[in-house]
Amino acid sequence: MKTLDDVDVADKRVLVRVDFNVPLERGRITDDTRIRAALPTIEELRGRGAKLVLASHLGRPKDREPELSLRPAAERLGELIHAPVELAPGVVGDDVRAEAEALEPGDVLMLENVRYEPGETKDDPELARGLAALADVYVNDAFGAAHRAHASTEGVAHLVDQAAAGRLLQREVDTLEGLFRSPRRPLVAVLGGAKVTDKIGVIDRFLEVADALLIGGAMAFPFLSVRGHAIGASKCSEDDLDPARRALAAAERSSCRFELPTDLVLGDRFDAAADVRQLEGVDVPGGWMGLDIGPRTAERYAQDVAAAGTVFWNGPMGAFELEPFAAGTRVVAQAVAGSPAETVVGGGDSAAALQSFGLADKVTHLSTGGGASLELVEGKELPGVEALR
């Protein structure tokens, strides 16, 4: 994969695909993590005399909703780099191109939300050509969107003279692929979340290479059900049962130790005000649902994490957003944050959990892309990455 080390950007217009898909409340950014993650690439390119044209999506606009404008992101970036960041009047077109051509070295122009253009998510060749016309060099630093074959992530990369990965994308790919090339042993994977079908590819991959695979969250209940345990009203899709059955069979053949919860925290409903009880065991009574791993399971998982050489964690151990059911995720998060191992955390809810517990800066690598990180770990090719090979 080509990186910034392989491109000449001095006095050139560089189109940088960033991931500024930030949360907004009443037009204000509530978490600027993704903008900060792009700063190393942006500052390096400015320092090397590039003229920057930044492209990003925000949300899933159906038209050109003003509340999904990238103006707040442009303003926040300007504050972080202590320089003005102009917002273009659109994504492509004569007016946008004129603003791009007027840039001086070190200047930064932010295009409007690329998903304002319906051709973006269709990898429309005409839109890709319009984007390519804005720049001499293309840099993709949007790992969170790299698993999408869109005009701004894949199509445009083939239409410029030079294309490369930014520092964030480079670090994400190197770190996640490194889990399987040469991990420090033991390699321990902790997987949680809602559905087995969403992560069966990741489960299969770690059963091949990991020393231990620890399962939590609602995803545990299809496995427990297949093993003959009562699961009460716990979340368990019929679609998850066959993948769980196949994964258990694969685990029997694998040298990887496959662990499931041995105690649970139950609620009578999914609510912070629910009645709560701890269950010694995993047979859930009718009318109750498992909403967290129990304290014995959490401690056992924490001990595995503490003894690991490399840890990969993706997915909470329970409904951590509800305080009565946050303890299991908190214990695992604290173990990951305190581990001397190389600790790699997928994006999405795992990142949100670390943020909520104040531990986001205590891990080796916190991925900015939930879906992209899982697909890369599965071994899938990411269109936005392959376009840079």
ABEGO torsion letter per residue (X at the ends): XBBAAABBABGBBBBBBBBABBBBBGGBBABAAAAAAAAAAAAAAAAAGBBBBBBBBBEBBABBBAAABAAAAAAAAAAAAGBBBBBBABABEAAAAAAAAABBBGBBBBBBBAAABAAAAAGBAAAAAAAAAABABBBBABAAAAABBBAAAAAAAAABABBBBBAAAAAAAAAAAAAAABBBOBBBBBBBEABAAAAAAAAAAAAAABABBBBBEAAAAAAAAAAGBBAEABBBBAAAAAAAAAAAAAAAABABBBBBBABBBBBABBBAABBBBBBBEABBBBGBBBABBBAAAAAAAAAAAAABABBBBBEBABBAABAAAAAAAAAAAAAAAABABBBBBBBEAAAAAAAAAGAAAABABBBABAAAAAAAAAGBBBAAAAAAX
